[in-house]
């Protein structure tokens, strides 16, 4: 005995519409499909058919327990929070905009003060040189009155020359060292194209070893106790900032100095920095150069003879 027969219209097939007007899934492709079938997810979303029964049940339990959310109050709290965040961002932006001109003015004032103090220091240094020259002249005149005084003046002159306490002049070898024109060329990092304090230290020591009788950097006389250091991007020589190009003047016979310096460890290092990082490095003779006396240093441990501790 045959079972019941399902009656289908001419479009019947595995994908014929069901009672909700949607195609029944599971049949082979190629049959009739609604034109908007690919948008069924959006249709369900707008029609509200995606609500999870679990969420609805949980909401019902909260309402039954008297803990139903207050949508208006929640929206008010969210709106107030967003308003506060907006006010804070606006205030922060205003503070930043107000602080930029203030910081620029403070920086400009500090730069002007640095330049002013530097000019004052330079003026005091020139005055000190004049007073020192006058003192040396008066002392030499006083010592020249006797043979013992003349011997003492010669010994004092030799000691002052060794300590860079009096000006020196004569032929010289001048070594120029400066940053690369384009730091970072040849694949090097930007800071590798700069002149550092250790580069000047090696150069000065190389010139002393080559036989220099006096050495100065940018006109600043060096002593046996001079310090060459770096502070930030500035090179300090005896705590005075110097900028490039750095001209290192070495008094002495230029030919002998060049012969003793060429090929030395200092020359090889600076030549390698020039070839690899683009540092500007050159050596030239000068017929006559003058270096001022170095600033006197206060003795830390020496005392006059006979003075008690």
C-alpha positions in Angstrom: 0.0 0.0 0.0 1.4 3.3 -1.0 2.0 6.1 1.5 0.7 9.7 1.1 2.0 11.6 -1.9 3.2 15.2 -1.5 1.7 17.4 -4.1 4.1 20.1 -5.5 3.6 22.7 -8.0 5.7 23.1 -11.1 8.5 24.8 -9.1 8.6 22.0 -6.5 12.1 20.7 -5.8 14.5 20.5 -3.1 14.7 24.3 -3.0 11.0 25.0 -3.1 9.8 27.7 -0.8 8.6 26.7 2.6 5.7 28.2 4.5 7.8 31.3 5.5 8.6 32.0 1.9 12.2 31.0 2.2 13.8 28.2 0.2 14.2 24.8 1.9 17.9 24.1 2.3 19.5 20.8 1.6 18.7 20.2 -2.1 21.0 20.1 -5.0 22.0 23.5 -6.5 20.7 24.8 -9.7 17.1 25.1 -8.7 15.0 28.2 -8.1 16.3 30.6 -5.3 14.9 33.9 -4.2 16.8 36.9 -5.6 17.4 38.2 -2.0 18.4 34.9 -0.5 22.0 36.1 -0.1 20.7 39.0 2.1 18.8 36.8 4.5 21.1 37.7 7.3 20.4 41.4 7.0 16.7 40.6 6.6 16.7 38.6 9.8 18.6 41.3 11.6 16.2 44.0 10.7 13.2 41.8 11.3 14.4 41.0 14.8 14.6 37.3 14.3 18.2 36.9 15.6 17.4 37.5 19.2 18.9 34.8 21.3 16.2 33.1 23.5 18.8 32.9 26.3 19.2 36.7 26.4 15.4 37.1 26.5 15.0 34.6 29.3 17.8 36.3 31.4 16.1 39.7 30.9 12.8 38.3 32.0 14.3 36.9 35.2 15.9 40.3 36.0 12.5 42.0 35.5 10.8 39.4 37.7 13.4 40.0 40.4 13.0 43.8 40.2 16.5 44.3 38.7 15.4 45.5 35.4 17.9 47.9 33.8 16.9 51.6 33.6 17.7 52.5 30.0 17.3 56.2 30.5 19.6 56.3 33.5 22.2 54.1 31.6 22.0 56.4 28.6 22.4 59.4 30.9 25.5 57.9 32.6 27.1 57.1 29.2 26.3 60.6 27.9 27.8 62.2 31.0 30.9 60.1 30.7 31.4 61.0 27.1 30.9 64.7 28.0 33.5 64.5 30.7 36.0 62.8 28.4 35.4 65.5 25.8 35.9 68.3 28.3 39.1 66.7 29.5 40.5 66.4 26.0 39.5 70.0 25.2 41.3 71.2 28.3 44.4 69.2 27.6 44.5 70.5 24.1 44.1 74.1 25.3 46.9 73.6 27.8 49.2 72.1 25.2 48.5 75.0 22.8 49.1 77.5 25.6 52.3 75.8 26.8 54.0 75.7 23.4 54.5 79.5 23.1 55.6 79.7 26.8 58.2 76.9 26.3 59.5 78.7 23.1 59.8 82.0 25.0 61.6 80.3 27.9 64.0 78.6 25.6 64.7 81.8 23.7 65.3 83.6 27.0 67.7 80.8 28.1 69.6 81.0 24.8 69.9 84.8 25.1 71.2 84.4 28.7 73.8 81.9 27.6 75.0 84.2 24.8 75.1 87.1 27.3 77.1 85.2 29.9 79.4 83.9 27.2 80.2 87.4 26.0 80.8 88.5 29.7 83.2 85.5 30.2 85.1 86.4 27.0 85.4 90.0 28.0 86.7 89.0 31.5 89.2 86.6 29.8 90.5 89.3 27.6 90.9 91.6 30.6 92.7 88.8 32.5 95.1 88.4 29.6 95.9 92.1 29.6 96.5 92.2 33.4 98.6 89.1 33.2 100.7 90.6 30.4 101.2 93.8 32.5 102.1 91.8 35.6 104.7 89.8 33.6 106.2 93.0 32.3 106.5 94.5 35.7 107.9 91.3 37.2 110.5 91.0 34.5 111.6 94.6 35.0 112.0 94.0 38.7 114.0 90.8 38.3 116.3 92.3 35.7 117.9 94.5 38.3 120.2 91.8 39.6 121.9 88.7 38.3 120.0 86.4 40.7 116.8 88.0 39.5 117.7 87.4 35.9 118.4 83.7 36.6 115.1 83.4 38.5 113.3 85.1 35.5 114.8 82.5 33.1 113.8 79.6 35.3 110.3 81.1 35.8 109.9 81.5 32.0 110.8 77.9 31.4 108.3 76.7 34.0 105.6 79.0 32.7 106.2 77.8 29.2 105.8 74.1 30.3 102.7 75.0 32.2 101.2 77.1 29.3 101.1 80.1 31.7 102.5 82.5 29.1 101.7 83.2 25.4 103.6 81.2 22.7 104.1 81.9 19.0 106.0 80.4 16.1 105.5 78.1 13.1 102.9 75.5 13.5 101.1 72.5 12.1 97.3 73.1 12.0 94.9 70.1 11.9 91.3 70.8 11.0 88.6 68.3 12.1 84.9 68.8 11.5 81.6 66.9 11.2 80.6 65.3 8.0 78.7 67.5 5.6 75.9 64.9 5.4 75.9 62.8 8.6 74.8 59.3 7.9 76.3 59.1 4.4 77.8 55.8 3.2 75.3 53.8 5.2 76.5 55.2 8.6 74.2 56.3 11.4 73.7 60.0 11.8 75.8 60.4 15.0 78.7 58.5 13.4 79.4 61.6 11.2 80.1 63.8 14.2 83.3 64.7 15.9 83.4 63.4 19.5 85.6 64.4 22.4 87.7 61.2 22.2 88.6 62.1 18.6 90.0 65.4 19.7 91.8 63.7 22.7 93.5 61.3 20.3 94.4 64.1 18.0 95.9 66.3 20.7 97.9 63.4 22.2 99.2 62.5 18.8 100.5 66.0 18.2 102.1 66.1 21.7 103.8 62.8 20.8 105.0 64.2 17.5 106.9 66.9 19.3 104.6 69.9 19.6 105.7 72.5 22.1 102.3 74.1 22.6 98.8 73.0 21.5 95.5 74.9 21.3 92.0 74.1 20.0 90.2 77.0 18.3 92.6 79.4 20.0 92.1 77.9 23.5 95.4 76.9 25.0 95.8 73.5 26.4 97.7 72.6 29.6 99.0 69.3 30.9 95.8 69.1 33.0 93.2 70.3 30.4 90.1 68.2 30.0 88.2 67.5 26.8 84.8 66.2 27.4 81.3 66.0 25.8 78.1 67.5 27.2 75.1 66.7 25.1 76.1 67.7 21.6 78.8 70.2 22.6 82.5 69.5 23.1 83.9 71.1 26.2 87.5 72.1 26.6 88.3 73.1 30.2 84.5 73.4 30.6 84.2 75.9 27.7 81.9 74.8 24.8 83.5 74.7 21.4 81.9 74.2 18.0 83.3 72.9 14.7 85.2 73.2 12.7 87.9 72.3 15.3 91.3 73.8 14.4 94.0 72.2 16.5 97.2 74.3 16.3 100.5 72.6 17.3 103.5 74.9 17.6 106.8 73.6 16.5 108.8 72.8 13.3 106.0 72.0 10.8 108.2 69.5 8.9 109.2 67.6 11.9 105.7 67.6 13.3 104.2 66.3 10.0 106.8 63.6 9.8 106.1 62.5 13.4 102.3 62.7 13.0 101.8 61.2 9.6 101.2 57.4 9.9 100.7 57.6 13.7 97.8 55.9 15.4 96.0 59.2 15.7 96.5 59.9 12.0 95.3 56.4 11.0 92.2 56.7 13.2 91.1 60.1 11.8 91.8 59.0 8.2 89.6 55.9 8.8 86.8 58.1 10.2 87.1 60.4 7.1 87.0 57.5 4.7 84.2 55.6 6.4 81.9 58.3 7.9 82.8 61.4 5.9 84.5 63.4 8.7 86.4 66.4 7.3 90.1 66.0 8.2 93.0 68.1 6.9 96.5 69.0 7.8 98.3 72.2 6.8 101.4 74.2 7.6 101.3 77.7 9.0 104.2 80.1 9.0 103.4 81.8 12.3 100.7 81.1 14.8 100.1 82.5 18.3 98.5 80.8 21.2 97.5 82.8 24.3 98.3 81.8 27.8 96.1 79.3 29.5 93.8 80.2 32.3 95.6 79.7 35.6 94.4 76.9 37.8 94.2 77.2 41.6 96.6 74.7 43.3 94.8 72.1 45.3 97.7 70.7 47.3 100.7 73.0 46.9 101.5 75.6 49.6 104.2 78.2 50.0 107.4 76.9 51.6 107.3 77.1 55.3 103.5 77.3 55.6 102.0 75.0 58.1 99.2 72.7 57.2 
